[in-house]
Amino acid sequence: MQDSCRWRALCRAASALAVLCCSLPGFAQEMHAHGHPAATGSARPAPPAGADASFAARMDVAMATMNADMARAPMTGDPDHDFAAMMVPHHQGAVEMAKAELLYGKNPVLRRLAQEIIVTQGSEIAVMRAELQSERNATSKHTP
């Protein structure tokens, strides 16, 4: 039974990865064309002359969201659960930062790394969410 759940989780992760890979080029083009307003109230110092303020704002938002979501992650004392609960927002923060690199970065090596981060950590997020859901389903079956 547990192997079947893991297999389903891996299939869901592979499906999420396929969707992400297919949508990434369109997302990057749309974001580059339209952009989003910069966040305000950032704790980060102003970017140096010539740096893109929108990039700095995106990084600030990604970090603030990641930190807040990690602080809200429900800890149970179970290392497996707690690891996944904390790593999901951590990985999501990395994905958001990688998207900012794709929108504003010029270095081809770092842009390629950003693409890999989006794909691999997106897939890992799907696996961790599936495991957390399997855990919730198993717990609810044993609760009277």
C-alpha positions in Angstrom: 0.0 0.0 0.0 2.7 2.4 1.0 4.6 1.7 -2.3 1.5 2.5 -4.2 1.2 5.8 -2.4 4.8 6.7 -3.1 4.4 5.7 -6.8 1.3 8.0 -7.1 3.3 10.8 -5.4 6.2 10.3 -7.9 3.7 10.3 -10.8 2.1 13.5 -9.5 5.6 15.0 -9.2 6.5 14.0 -12.7 3.2 15.5 -14.0 3.9 18.7 -12.1 7.4 18.8 -13.6 6.1 18.3 -17.1 3.6 21.1 -16.7 6.2 23.4 -15.2 8.7 22.7 -18.0 6.0 23.4 -20.6 4.9 26.7 -19.0 8.2 28.1 -18.0 9.1 29.8 -21.3 5.7 31.5 -21.6 5.9 32.6 -17.9 9.3 34.2 -18.4 8.2 36.0 -21.5 4.9 37.2 -19.9 6.7 38.4 -16.8 9.4 40.2 -18.8 6.8 41.9 -20.9 4.4 42.9 -18.1 6.3 42.7 -14.8 4.8 43.4 -11.4 4.9 46.5 -9.2 7.8 46.6 -6.8 7.1 45.8 -3.1 7.4 48.5 -0.6 8.7 48.5 3.0 11.7 46.4 2.2 14.4 45.9 4.8 17.1 45.6 2.1 19.2 48.7 1.4 18.6 50.5 -1.9 20.2 48.7 -4.8 23.5 50.1 -6.1 23.4 52.5 -8.9 22.5 50.7 -12.1 21.0 47.7 -10.4 17.3 46.8 -11.1 15.1 47.9 -8.2 12.4 45.5 -9.4 14.8 42.6 -9.0 15.6 43.7 -5.4 12.0 44.1 -4.6 11.2 40.6 -5.9 14.0 39.1 -3.9 12.7 40.9 -0.8 9.2 39.6 -1.3 10.5 36.0 -1.9 12.6 36.1 1.3 9.8 37.7 3.4 7.2 35.2 2.1 9.6 32.2 2.6 10.5 33.3 6.2 6.8 33.9 7.1 5.7 30.6 5.7 8.5 28.7 7.4 7.6 30.3 10.7 3.9 29.2 10.2 4.8 25.6 9.2 3.1 23.3 11.7 5.7 21.4 13.7 4.6 18.0 15.2 7.8 16.5 16.6 7.9 14.0 13.8 11.2 14.6 11.9 9.8 13.5 8.6 6.7 15.7 8.8 8.6 18.7 10.2 11.3 18.4 7.5 8.7 18.4 4.7 6.6 21.2 6.3 9.7 23.4 6.6 11.3 22.5 3.2 8.2 23.3 1.1 8.2 27.0 1.8 12.1 27.0 1.7 12.0 25.5 -1.8 9.2 27.8 -2.9 11.3 30.8 -1.9 14.2 29.4 -4.0 11.8 29.0 -6.9 10.6 32.6 -6.6 14.2 33.9 -6.4 15.1 31.8 -9.5 12.2 33.3 -11.4 13.6 36.8 -10.6 16.9 35.7 -11.9 15.3 34.6 -15.2 13.5 37.9 -15.5 16.5 40.2 -14.8 19.7 38.2 -14.9 22.1 38.2 -17.8 24.7 35.6 -16.9 23.9 32.4 -18.9 25.3 30.1 -16.3 23.2 31.6 -13.5 20.1 31.7 -15.7 20.6 28.0 -16.5 21.0 27.3 -12.8 17.8 29.3 -12.1 16.0 27.1 -14.6 17.3 23.9 -12.9 16.2 25.3 -9.5 12.7 25.9 -10.8 12.3 22.4 -12.2 14.1 20.4 -9.6 12.8 22.2 -6.5 9.3 22.4 -8.1 9.3 18.7 -8.4 10.6 18.2 -4.9 7.8 20.5 -3.6 5.3 18.2 -5.3 6.8 15.1 -3.7 6.9 16.7 -0.2 3.3 17.9 -0.5 2.2 14.5 -1.6 3.9 12.9 1.3 2.3 15.4 3.7 -1.1 14.6 2.2 -0.5 10.9 2.4 0.4 11.4 6.1 -2.8 13.4 6.7 -4.9 10.7 4.9 -3.3 7.9 6.9 -3.9 9.9 10.2 -7.5 10.6 9.3 -8.2 6.9 8.6 -7.0 6.0 12.1 -8.9 8.8 13.8 -12.3 7.6 15.1 
